[in-house]
Amino acid sequence: MSKRQKPPRANSAREPKVRDVFVGRPFQGLPDEAEWVALRELVPAATAKLRLLPEYTQKYGEREVTLATVLPLAWPALTKPDGRIFLGLQRGTQSGDVNRDIALSLLLALEAPLGGPVGVPPLPGVGPRLADVIEPDPMEVTVQDGFDFWLDEESSDPEVRESLERANASIFPTVRMSAAPAAYWCRFPEKAHVRWVLGDDEDKAMAALSRLSAAGDLTLGDSTKFAGMFRAHGLLVPVWDLPREPEASEWEPAVTAFAQRYATALADTSELDAAARRARQGLLGRQVALR
């Protein structure tokens, strides 16, 4: 594809236009909702395999589908000459329902010519969402060191290679923690972080964190700091600042211990006491919302 070419525009006539309705938890109901949010918002380079439901394999055959955090030039989807499909998760938002956007990209990729980017309409309209298209399998995430998985040996598109070089240069080391689901360690030039997408109801998760904060149990140990949290796709994501040097594996025991404290606090359904209510106000004041 030359630099003057763009992904083809999809035939949006197939999709009725509707008002753009915002969905606060677009991945709710999918297995590993928190992992979908983490790959969308936290992880620079990762992939996961998806399986089509039987009705789609009957219609389109056995197509290998790979969910990727990012595709070249932030394409929504990409087909390979051999029929493989890559589906981009970190991409421009088309509508208020990220789930529907991604599902439509997959459906259009199944019908698209092989070996190129897939165009999508400005607004998807009503139609299937991911749970209507893919099997409800647990997500097996593979964190990648770079974006070389974009390319096959025969790939020679200079624009894609240029995008690959830029993307690889922007990557920071990231490790998926085994101590908790959807928890990721990452290293930046000045410090490291652990960021954990909590898959629980937002109010319940906030109450649990408030109890821990009031008890002084929000840190991951000496030399660490609870930096705050952000809200992404309806889920809370606490963030801890860590020293830069220890590798991710050194923090597994601390994350395990915190996950146990959090589970205990989450199970407490009593009313928050005065200290926990004050802690909650402090946490809310340090929260950043991401759509």
HELIX and SHEET records of a PDB file:
HELIX    1   1 SER A   12  ARG A   14  5                                   3    
HELIX    2   2 GLU A   33  GLU A   41  1                                   9    
HELIX    3   3 PRO A   54  TYR A   60  1                                   7    
HELIX    4   4 PRO A   72  ALA A   74  5                                   3    
HELIX    5   5 VAL A   98  GLU A  111  1                                  14    
HELIX    6   6 LEU A  130  ASP A  132  5                                   3    
HELIX    7   7 ASP A  148  TRP A  150  5                                   3    
HELIX    8   8 PRO A  158  ALA A  169  1                                  12    
HELIX    9   9 GLU A  202  ALA A  214  1                                  13    
HELIX   10  10 ALA A  248  TRP A  251  5                                   4    
HELIX   11  11 GLU A  252  ALA A  267  1                                  16    
HELIX   12  12 ALA A  274  GLY A  285  1                                  12    
SHEET    1   A 6 GLY A 116  PRO A 117  0                                        
SHEET    2   A 6 ALA A  77  THR A  79 -1                                        
SHEET    3   A 6 ILE A  85  GLY A  88 -1                                        
SHEET    4   A 6 VAL A  65  ALA A  68  1                                        
SHEET    5   A 6 ALA A  46  LEU A  50 -1                                        
SHEET    6   A 6 VAL A 141  VAL A 143 -1                                        
SHEET    1   B 6 THR A 174  ARG A 176  0                                        
SHEET    2   B 6 ALA A 183  ARG A 187 -1                                        
SHEET    3   B 6 ALA A 192  TRP A 196 -1                                        
SHEET    4   B 6 LEU A 235  LEU A 242 -1                                        
SHEET    5   B 6 LYS A 225  ALA A 232 -1                                        
SHEET    6   B 6 GLN A 287  LEU A 290  1                                        
END                                                                             
